[in-house]
Amino acid sequence: MADLSEIVKAYDVRGVVPDQWDEPLAELFGAAFVRVTEASAIVVGHDMRPSSPGLSRAFGGGAAQQGADVTEIGLCSTDQLYFASGQLDLPGAMFTASHNPARYNGIKMCRAGAAPVGQDSGLADVRALVERWSESGLPAREPDAHTGTITRHDVLSDYAMHLRTLVDLTGIRPLKVVVDAGNGMGGHTVPTVFEGLPLELDPMYFELDGTFPNHEANPLDPKNIVDLQLRVRETGADIGLAFDGDADRCFVVDEKGDPVPPSAITALVAARELAKSPGSTVIHNLITSWSVPEVVRENGGTPVRTRVGHSFIKTEMARTGAIFGGEHSAHYYFRDFWNADTGMLAALHVLAALGEQQGPLSGLVQQYNRYAASGEINSTVEDQTGRAAAVKDAYQGRDGVEIDELDGLTVTAADWWFNLRASNTEPLLRLNVEARDAGTVSTVRDEVLAIVRG
C-alpha cells in the first residue's frame, strides 16, 4: 500500500511516479473525489509530463465509476483548468507537479467555481477514503448504479477570450516580449492568448516536454531565468516573462534583464484593479513587501494580510470580497477569475501598464519596488521547531520589536522585518528579510542565519 502521508500535502497530491503513486491509485483518488464533493460531473485536465495523460484518464475512470460525468479538457495550464471549473461550474482536477522535476506528478483539486480543496476543505477526507479503499478495494456498487460518461471539450480559446475581456491590450503601443515557457504549459497557452495583440512574441522553449531538457520550469530559482535575461538584453526586448511548468505563475524581467520582484507586480496589479473597483479589498500574504499595503492604501483600497498558501488566500478573498490577491511566490488571484490564481492575467496587466505609457518597465515598476529584500533563503534544519524557538528567544523583549506567529515567526522593527517559516514538505526553514536599505538586510539576515544554522 502506498504511504499517502508522503504524497498528500497541505494543498495537493504530489509524489514520484510510479514509486510513490501510479494509475491504480489515481483511479481511487478520482472515485474518492466524487464521493467527497458529491459531484454529478467533474472536469479534468493535465500538463505535458509523460505520466500525466495516463494518470488523468485513470482519475476520470474512477470518477465515472462512481457515477460522475467527466469532461476531459486535455492539455492545459492549471489556471486553464480553474477557468473550466469556473465557467462550467464543476469540481475539477489538474494533473501536474508544477515546477518539480520530471519524475514527479500530482493533483490539484478544486470544487465547483474553482473553490479550493485543502486539508481542511476536503483533501483529508479524500485521503481517508483512498487509504480505506487501497486496503479493501472499492465498495460494491448497486446493480443499477449509473456509470458516468467521459467526453472531450477544448476550452483554450474560451480561456484566452475570457482573459482578454478582463484586460484590454488592443490600444497599447507595440511591445517586444520574450517569453520563456520552460517547455511547460506556457508554450500551449501563450500563443492563443497573445494572438492578434500588438505584441512581437519571441518564444523560448515552447516545445511541450515534461523532461525539461533546457532548465527546470521553476523561475523562482535565479539560475532558471538566466537564458531569458540574456535574450532580453541581446534583442532589446521591452520585457521578459517566464512561466513555471503548469503556467499558473509568471515571473517578469525588465528591459535590462533585471528581475522584477513579485511584490512589485502585486502592487502594480493592485493599483490597476483598484482603479476599476475603487475602495476594494486586496489580499497579500505576510511575506510580500511593505510596499504592497502601502500602495493599496494610497490607491484607496483596504489591505488584508494573510497566511502563505492558495487555500488561505482564496478563502480570505471569498470572505472579504477582495478584488485581488498576491503572494511573494508570484501567485496572483483575481475576483474576476473565480478568486483563483492566474499568472497569465497578471502578465496581461503588466503588459497593459507598460504599453499604456512610453517609459521602460524599469522606470514603471520603480514606484512599486521601494525596499531592499533578501529573497527566500533556505536552511536545512532537522529541529525546525527548536531553531525557530531560539530565534524567537533572541528577539523577544527587544525595544521596538514586535513578534507575531500568524504563519511561522514574523519579527518587525521600525526599519526592517523578517519571517521564518518551516517548509511543509522538507526539513527546511525559509527566511525572508526586508529593510529600508541593503546594509540592514545583510545585518539582520546574518544574525538570524547564525542562530538558525548554529
N, C-alpha and C positions, 0 to 999 in steps of 0.2 A: 504494500500500500504506500502511495506517495505521502511524504511528510508535508501536509498542507501548511504547517506553520512556517515552512521555508519559502513558500510561494505566494501565500495570501498576505498582502501588505496592508498598509493603512487605507489606501485608496484604490488598489487594483490587485490583479493577479500578475505575477511576474516570476519567471524562472527559466532554467536551461532546458531546452528541448533536444532529445527526449529523456534526458537524465532525470529531471525533476517533474516533468509532466508531459503528456502526449495527447493524441486524439481521443482515445477512450475516456481520459479524464476530462477533456474539453466537452465531450458529449454529456457527461454528468453535470458539468457546470451549466450547460445550456438548459438541461432539464430542471436543475435547481433554481436557476434564474427565473424561469417561467413560474415555478411554484411560489417563489418568494414575492415576485411582483404581481402575481395573479393576472398575468398578461394573456390576452387572447391573440395578440400579434406582437411581433418584435421586428427590429431592423438590425442587420449585422453587416459589418464591413471589415476590411483588413488592409494592412500595409504590404510592402513589397518583399518582406522576408520570405525565404524559401519555405518555411514551415507554416506561414500564415494561411494560405488557401485551405490546406487540409484541416487545420485546427478550426478555422471559421466554419467550414462545412460540417464538421463533427458537432460543434456547438449548436448550429442550426438544426441538425438532425435530432439532437437531444431535446431541443425546444419543440420541434414539430411532434416528437413522440409524446410530449405532454399536452398536445392539442393546440399549440400556438401556430398561427400562420407566420411564416418567416419571409421577410423581404431582404434579399441579398443585394447590397449596393456595390459589392466587389471592391476593387482597389480604391482607396480613399485616404485622405488625411483624417486625423482624429476630429478636427473641427468640422470636416465634411460629414462625419458620422453624427456629430452633435446637431448639425443643420438638419439632417434627415430625421433624427429623433424629434426635433422641434417642429419641423414642417409637417411630418406625418403623425405627430403626437403619439409616438410609440416608444416603449423602452428600447434601449439599444446596447450593442456590444461591439467594441472596436478591438481587433486583434493587432497588437503592436507591443513592442518593448521600447518604444520611443527612441532614446539615444543609446540604449545598451548595445553591447556587441552582438554580432550576427547569431551566435548560438542561443541567445535569449529570445523569448517571446512572452506575451502577456495578454490580459484582457482588461480594458477599461469599460466599465458598465455604467449605464445611466437609466433612470426611469423616464417615463414619457415627458416630453418637453425638455430633455437634456438635464433633468434634475439629478444631482449627484448620488452615487451609491458608494458609501464608505463603510467602515466597520460599524458605525452606529446607525447606518441608514440602509441596511440590508445585506452588506457583504459578509458579516459574521453569520447571518442566517443561511446564506448561500453555502458558505464553508461547512457549516454543521450538516447540511443535507448531503453535500458531496462526500464528507467523511463517512456518514452512515451508509450511503449507497455504495461507496467503494469497497466496503466490507461485505455487505449483504446483497448488493445488486439493486436495480430499480424495482420498486414495488410493482406487483402485477396490476395491469390495467383492467378496467371493466370491459367485458366483451364488446360492448357497443361504443367504446370510447372513440372519440374523433381524433384523427391524425391530421396535424396541420399541413397546409400547403407550403411549398417553397417556390418563390418567384424572384426574378431578377428585375432590378429597377435602377437605372443610371440617374444620379442626381447631380452630377458635376456641373452641368450648365445651369441648373436651378440654383445651386450653391453660389456660383460666380455671380449670377444675376442679383441674388439677394444682397451679397456683399456690396455690389456696385450701386444698389439703391440707398445704402447707408452712408457712403462717401462718394461725392461727385468729383471725379478727376477729369471730366471732359474739357474743362476750360483752363487747365493748368498749362504752364509753359512746358515745352518738351524737355524730358529728362532722360539722361543716360543712366540705366540701372543695371548693375551687376548683381546677379542672384546666384548664390551657391546653395544648391539643393542637397549636397552631400550624398547623392544617389538615393535620397529619400523621397517622400511623397510630395515635396515641393515641386519636383520635376513633373508631377502629374497635374497639380492644381494651378501653378503659376501661369502656364501658357494660356489656359482658358480664362482665368481671372483678368490677366493683363491684355487680352486680345482687344484690339481696336482703341486702346488708350494711347495718349501721347507719350508713350514710354518706349525708348530704344532698349530692348532687353538683350543683355549679354549673359547667356546661360552658362553656368559651370556645374558639371557633374549632375546633369538632369536625367541620365540613364538610371532607371529604377534597378537597383542592385542591392539586395539585403545583405551582401557580404561586405559592403562598404569598402571598395577597393582603393579609394583615394584618401579618405581620412574618416575618423569616427564622425557620425552625424550628431555631434554634441557641441554646438557653438559656444557653450558656456566655458569650455576649455580653450584658452587662448591659442593653443597650437593648431586648433581646427579651423581657425579663421585666417591663418597666415596666407593661404592661397588667395582668398577673397581680398584681403588688404593689398596684396601685391597687384592683383588685376585692376583694382580701382585706381591705384596710383599710376600704373602703366598706361591705362586707357583714358585717364582724365574723366572718369565717370563722376556723376553727381552724388551717387550714393551706392552703398553695397548692402545687400540683405542676405542673411544666412538663416536657413531653416533647419530644425532638428529632424530626426528620422521620420516622425509621424506628422511633421509640419504643423504642429499646434503652437510652437514657439518660434519667434522671429527675433534675430539679433541684427543690429544696424551698425554700419561703419560709415563715417563721413567721407567727404571728398578727399581728405588727406589719408584715408585708410585707418583713421583712429576709431576705436570702438566708442559708441555712444552708450552710456550706462542705461540699463533698463529702467532705472528710476527716472532718468531724464525723459525717456519715452513715455513712461507712465504720466509724468507731469504734463508733457505736451498734449497727449491724447485727452487727459482730464480737462485741460483748458478748452479744447475743441468741443468735447461733449457738453461741458457746462455752458458754452456759447449757444448750443442747441436747446439746452434744457436748464435755464438759469435756476440757481438755488438748490440743485440736486445734491444727493449724497454721493461721495466717491469712497470706495473701499481701498485700503492699502495694507499690506502686511507689515509686521513690525520691523522688517529688515530693509524696507525701502528708505530712501534718503529723507532727511528733514525737508528737503525741497518739495516733496510731494504734498504733504499737508499745507505747506506754505502757499504753493501755487493754487491749490484747491480753494483755500480761504480768500486769496487775492482775486479769484475769479467768482466769488460769491457762493461757493459750494461748502458743503459740510464734510470734512474728512472723518472717516471712521477707521480705526486701527484694529487689526485682527491677527489671528494666528496664521502661520505659514501653511499652505496646502489648499488645493482647489475645493475640497468639500467644505472647508471653513469659509472660504471666500464666497462660494456660491450660496451657502446658507445665509450668510450675512447680507448678501445682495438681495436675496428674496425677502429677508426680514425687514430691511430698511428701504427697499425700492430703489437702491442705488443705480445710477445710470452707467457706472463704470467701476472696474476694479483692476488693480495692477499689483504684480509681485516682482521682487528683485530678480527672480529667475526667468523673467521675460514671458510670463504667462499674463495675458490681458483678457479681461472678462467684460462683456457688454450686455446691458439690459436688452438691447435690440437684437441680441443673439441668444436669447433664452438664458441669460446670465452665464453662458458658457464661455470658455476661453477660445480665442482665435487669434493667432499671430498674424494671419493674413489681413484681418480687418485693421489691426494696429499698424501694419505696414502701409496699408492704403491711406490711413490717417497721416502718417509721416510723409508719404509721397505727396499728398494733397497740400499739407502745410508747406513743404519745400517748394512745390510748383506754383503756389499762390503768391510767392514773393520772389525777389530777384537774387537775394543773397545766398551764400553757400550754406550747407547744412551745419557746418561747424559754428557759424555765427548764429543760426537759428536756435540751436539747442543750448547755447551758452547761458541763456536766461533760465534754463531749467536744470543746469548742472552746476550747482553752487558750492559744493563741499568736496573735500578730499575723502577718499574711501580706500579701504584695504582690499576690497573684493573678498570672496569667501575663501578662508584658509582652513584646510582640513588637518586635523591631528589624529593619528591612530592611537587610541587610548583604550586599554582594557577596562579600567574602572571609570566609566564616564561619570557616574553619579558622584563618586568621591572627588574627582578632579574639578567638576563644576562646583561642588560644595567648597573646595579650597579657594577657588576664585571668588565665590560669594563672600567667604570669610575675610578675604583680603580687602574687599571694598566696603563691607558692611560698616556703617558708622562714620565713614569719611565725611567731612564737611562738604556740603553742596552736592552730594551724590545721592541719586535715587535708584532704588532697585525694584524691579518687578519681575514676576515669573509667569506671565501670561503664556509664553512659549519659550522654554529654556530660561536663560538668565539674561535679562537686559539691565545694563548699568548705564545711567545717564548723568552727565555733568553739564555745566554751562557751555563748554566748548567742544564736547565730544560725547559719544555713546558707543557702546558695543553690545552685541548679542552673542551668546554662546549657547549652541543647541546641540543635542545629541542626535545623530543620524537614526532614522527608524530602522535601517536595514544593515548597517555596518558598524564596527567598533570605532566610530569617529566622533570627534567633537568639531563642530563647524563654528568658526569665528568670523564675525563681520564687525569692522570698526569704521566709524565715520567721525570726522572732526572738521574744524574750520580751516585747518591748514595741514599740509602733508607731514610736517615735522611732528605734530601732535599725534597724527595717525600712527606714525612709526613708534613713538614712545609708548602709547597705550597698547598697541599690538605686541610689542616686545615684552612688556610687563605681563600681559595676560598669557602669552605663549610660554613664558618662563615658568609660570605656575602650572599650566596645563601639561606641559611636557616634562616638568621637573619630577 
